[in-house]
Amino acid sequence: MKAICKTRPAAGVQFCEVSEPVLRPGYVKIKVQRASLCGTDLHIYEWDSWAQGRMRPPLTIGHEFCGIVEAVGEDVEGFQPGDYVAGESHIVCGHCKQCRLGQAHVCQNTRILGVDVDGCFAPYVVVPAANAQKCDSRIAPEIATVQDPLGNAVHTTLSGPIEGRTVLITGCGAIGLFSIGVAKACGASQVIVSEVRPYRLALAEAMGADLLLNPQTDNIPQAIANATGSQGVDVALEMSGHPSALPLITESIRPGGRISLLGIFPSHVSVDVNALIFKGVELHAIVGRRLYQTWETMQHLLLSGQLDVSPVITHRMPYTEFETAIELMKRGESGKIVFTLE
């Protein structure tokens, strides 16, 4: 079968002929219907410092997908061929302290699909049965495939109360855009976004953001003060990984507010910790999805009709057009790009 592979420790990827993955006990084999592109895939493509320190090529890449169970390995219960599933990309050990305490999202033995083990940018993928999440048939494949990153948005947004709160989101990549929808679906009174790219600001508007701000042209602290009666926002969700977002959030959060950080920063950054202390801010560092609480919440929101993430899905193309997709992502001219693999 043809797969998108990282074959060597250098920039770029290759289309390769690889063997179909072998089913083993405790695993399921899935025929991939849709897969979606993630910022992590761009890091891998560019072979940046993170990728160099984490990956060991050769490897099939890709970690966001949905599909149909083709075969079930020994010792697997609760699945059968024909089941419609989506992939949870974090493969956890189940026996470390974090896993035993119900904190598997920070398992210290986590392996990531398409990063540490062969991934889903191929017609078939084999994953542990625990990483195949059953989907309701009412969730379209284009939506089912983005549940992994959507789960990040759900986890971040709902790491504290959101109903009736004013929310600032810094950075409108796909997860920031998803977070707008989650916040609105869960009763946020006002969602303010900060983003430099006009393309993404337009998507933020489509997702229901109430106030669109561009740090290159707007006085954001003043705009937030005007919008909140000089109170500051109740909740700030940092999704950009840009150092400038931290002083903006520190200034904009109200005393007693909540900050949730998901964006990954390229290097060490400075934070005015004393300002946060004297404001009595609640600070959350977020990674991944709570397994599997986040999945339950996310699927409820999707099936209830309260959450529509379809505006974020801007491109659909065959996975053979991977290079085109990467260029769109580099230019910031896409939301979520979904690949077909039939």
C-alpha positions in Angstrom: 0.0 0.0 0.0 1.1 3.6 -0.5 1.8 5.6 2.6 3.2 9.1 3.5 6.5 8.3 5.2 9.4 10.0 6.9 12.2 8.0 5.5 15.2 9.9 6.6 16.3 12.6 9.2 15.9 15.6 6.9 13.2 18.0 5.7 10.4 16.6 3.5 8.4 13.3 3.3 8.0 10.7 0.7 5.3 8.5 -0.8 6.4 4.9 -0.2 5.2 1.4 -0.9 4.9 -0.3 2.5 3.4 -3.5 3.7 -0.1 -3.5 5.3 0.3 -3.4 9.1 0.1 -6.7 10.9 -2.7 -7.3 13.4 -1.7 -8.5 16.8 -3.4 -9.3 20.1 -5.1 -6.4 21.7 -5.1 -4.3 18.5 -7.6 -3.6 15.7 -6.9 -3.1 12.0 -8.8 -0.1 10.5 -9.4 0.8 6.9 -8.9 4.6 6.9 -11.7 6.7 5.4 -10.4 10.2 6.3 -7.3 11.6 7.8 -6.5 15.2 8.7 -3.3 17.3 8.7 -2.0 18.7 12.0 0.7 21.2 12.9 2.7 18.3 14.3 2.9 17.0 10.7 4.3 20.3 9.6 7.0 20.1 12.3 7.8 16.6 11.1 7.9 17.7 7.5 10.3 20.6 8.3 12.4 18.4 10.5 12.6 21.1 13.2 14.4 20.7 16.6 11.3 19.1 18.2 11.0 16.5 15.4 14.8 15.8 15.5 14.6 15.2 19.2 11.6 12.9 19.1 11.3 10.9 15.8 13.3 7.9 14.6 12.7 7.4 10.9 11.6 5.5 8.9 8.0 5.8 9.9 4.5 6.3 8.4 3.3 9.6 9.7 -0.2 11.0 10.5 -2.3 10.7 13.7 -5.8 12.1 13.0 -8.1 9.7 11.3 -11.4 7.8 11.2 -12.4 4.6 9.5 -14.0 1.2 9.6 -12.7 -1.7 11.7 -11.4 -4.4 9.2 -10.3 -7.0 11.7 -10.0 -7.5 15.4 -7.0 -9.1 17.2 -7.1 -11.7 19.9 -8.0 -10.5 23.4 -10.1 -7.6 22.1 -13.6 -7.2 23.4 -16.3 -4.7 22.3 -15.2 -4.3 18.7 -16.2 -6.1 15.5 -15.5 -5.7 11.8 -17.7 -2.9 10.4 -17.5 -0.6 13.5 -17.1 3.1 12.7 -14.3 4.5 14.8 -12.0 7.5 15.2 -8.4 7.5 16.5 -7.1 8.7 19.8 -3.4 9.3 19.0 -1.9 9.0 22.4 -1.1 5.4 23.2 -0.7 5.2 27.0 0.8 2.4 29.2 -2.0 1.9 31.7 0.2 1.1 34.6 2.3 4.2 35.5 1.2 6.4 38.5 -0.6 8.9 36.2 -2.6 6.2 34.4 -3.6 4.6 37.7 -4.7 7.9 39.1 -7.0 8.6 36.1 -4.5 11.0 34.5 -3.6 9.0 31.4 -3.4 12.2 29.3 -0.1 12.8 31.1 1.2 9.2 31.0 5.0 9.4 31.1 5.2 6.4 28.7 3.0 7.9 26.0 3.7 6.9 22.4 2.1 9.0 19.7 0.7 7.6 16.5 2.6 8.8 13.5 5.4 10.1 15.7 6.7 7.2 17.7 4.8 4.4 15.9 3.5 4.0 12.3 0.6 6.3 11.7 -2.5 6.8 9.6 -1.5 8.4 6.4 -2.0 5.1 4.6 -5.0 3.0 3.6 -4.8 0.8 6.7 -3.6 1.4 10.3 -3.3 -0.9 13.3 -3.9 0.6 16.8 -4.5 -0.7 20.3 -8.2 -1.3 20.7 -8.3 1.4 23.5 -7.3 3.9 20.9 -10.2 3.2 18.6 -13.1 5.4 19.7 -16.5 4.3 18.4 -18.4 7.0 16.5 -22.1 7.5 16.0 -23.0 7.3 12.3 -24.5 10.8 12.5 -21.0 12.2 12.8 -19.7 12.6 9.3 -16.2 11.3 8.5 -14.9 14.8 7.8 -15.9 15.7 11.4 -14.9 12.3 12.9 -11.4 12.6 11.7 -10.8 15.9 13.5 -11.9 14.7 16.9 -8.4 14.3 18.2 -7.6 18.0 17.9 -11.1 19.0 18.7 -10.6 17.1 22.0 -7.7 19.4 22.8 -10.1 22.4 22.3 -12.7 20.8 24.5 -10.2 19.9 27.2 -8.7 23.4 27.2 -11.9 25.4 27.1 -13.7 23.3 29.7 -10.8 23.0 32.2 -12.8 25.4 34.3 -16.3 27.0 34.2 -17.2 28.7 30.9 -21.0 29.5 31.1 -21.6 33.2 31.3 -17.9 34.0 31.1 -16.1 36.4 28.8 -13.4 34.5 26.9 -10.2 35.6 25.2 -8.6 33.2 22.7 -5.1 34.0 21.5 -4.3 32.3 18.2 -6.8 31.0 15.6 -5.2 27.9 14.3 -7.6 24.9 14.0 -7.7 24.3 17.8 -8.2 27.9 18.6 -11.0 28.0 16.1 -12.6 24.9 17.5 -12.4 26.5 21.0 -14.6 29.4 19.8 -17.3 26.9 18.9 -16.9 25.0 22.2 -17.0 28.1 24.3 -20.1 29.4 22.5 -21.8 26.0 22.7 -21.2 25.9 26.4 -22.6 29.3 27.1 -19.8 31.8 27.0 -21.2 35.3 27.1 -18.6 36.8 24.8 -15.7 35.3 22.8 -12.8 37.7 21.8 -10.0 36.4 19.6 -6.6 37.7 18.8 -5.0 36.6 15.5 -2.6 38.1 12.9 -3.8 36.4 9.8 -6.9 37.8 8.1 -7.8 34.4 6.6 -8.1 32.9 10.1 -9.9 35.9 11.5 -12.6 35.3 8.8 -12.8 31.7 10.0 -13.1 32.9 13.6 -16.0 35.1 12.6 -17.7 32.1 10.9 -17.2 30.1 14.1 -19.1 32.8 16.1 -16.4 35.0 17.6 -17.9 38.2 18.9 -14.9 40.5 18.7 -12.1 40.0 16.2 -8.7 41.7 17.0 -5.4 41.8 15.1 -2.4 42.6 17.3 -0.7 44.1 14.3 -3.4 46.8 13.8 -5.5 46.9 17.0 -4.8 48.1 20.5 -5.9 44.9 22.0 -5.7 45.7 25.8 -7.8 48.8 25.2 -10.3 47.0 23.0 -10.7 44.3 25.7 -11.1 47.0 28.4 -13.8 48.6 26.3 -15.5 45.3 25.7 -15.5 44.2 29.4 -16.1 47.5 31.1 -12.4 47.6 32.2 -13.0 44.4 34.2 -10.8 42.1 32.0 -11.8 38.7 30.6 -12.9 35.9 32.9 -11.1 33.2 30.9 -8.1 33.3 28.6 -7.2 30.4 26.3 -3.6 30.6 24.9 -3.5 28.7 21.6 -0.7 30.5 19.6 2.5 29.5 21.3 3.7 33.1 20.5 5.6 34.8 23.3 3.7 38.1 22.9 0.5 36.3 23.9 1.7 35.9 27.5 1.9 39.6 28.5 -1.3 40.3 26.6 -3.1 37.6 28.6 -1.5 38.7 31.9 -2.8 42.3 31.3 -6.2 41.2 30.0 -7.3 38.6 32.5 -9.4 39.9 35.4 -8.4 39.3 39.0 -9.5 35.8 40.0 -9.8 34.8 36.3 -8.7 31.5 34.7 -5.8 31.1 32.2 -5.5 27.8 30.2 -2.3 27.3 28.2 -2.2 24.8 25.2 0.0 26.5 22.7 3.6 25.2 22.5 6.3 27.8 22.7 9.4 27.6 20.5 11.8 28.5 23.4 11.8 29.6 27.0 9.6 32.6 27.5 9.2 35.3 30.2 6.1 35.5 32.4 5.3 38.2 35.0 4.5 35.6 37.7 4.1 38.3 40.4 1.3 39.9 38.3 -0.5 36.6 38.1 0.0 36.0 41.8 -1.4 39.3 42.9 -4.4 38.9 40.5 -5.0 35.5 42.1 -5.2 33.9 38.7 -6.0 30.2 38.2 -3.5 28.8 35.8 -3.9 25.5 33.9 -1.3 23.8 31.7 -3.1 21.6 29.2 -1.8 18.6 27.2 -3.9 16.3 25.0 -7.3 15.0 26.0 -8.5 13.5 29.2 -8.9 9.8 28.4 -11.7 9.3 27.9 -13.8 11.9 29.6 -13.0 14.5 26.9 -14.2 12.1 24.2 -17.6 11.6 25.9 -18.1 15.4 26.3 -17.0 16.1 22.7 -19.3 13.6 21.1 -22.2 14.8 23.2 -21.6 18.3 22.0 -21.4 17.2 18.4 -24.5 15.0 18.5 -26.6 17.6 20.4 -26.2 20.0 17.5 -24.8 22.6 19.9 -21.3 22.4 18.3 -20.7 22.8 14.5 -17.1 22.7 13.5 -17.6 22.4 9.8 -16.5 26.0 9.0 -13.0 25.1 10.2 -12.7 22.4 7.6 -11.7 24.4 4.6 -10.1 21.9 2.3 -10.7 18.3 1.3 -8.3 16.5 -1.0 -6.7 13.1 -1.7 -3.8 12.2 0.5 -1.7 12.1 -2.6 -1.8 15.9 -2.6 0.0 16.1 0.7 2.6 18.6 -0.6 -0.2 21.0 -1.7 -1.7 20.7 1.8 1.6 21.5 3.5 2.1 24.6 1.4 -1.4 25.8 2.3 -0.7 25.3 6.0 2.6 27.1 5.7 1.0 30.1 4.2 -1.8 30.2 6.8 -4.4 29.8 4.1 -6.3 26.9 5.5 -8.3 25.8 8.5 -8.4 22.1 8.8 -7.3 20.0 5.8 -9.0 16.6 5.4 -7.6 13.8 3.3 -9.6 11.1 1.5 -8.0 7.7 1.3 -10.5 5.6 -0.6 
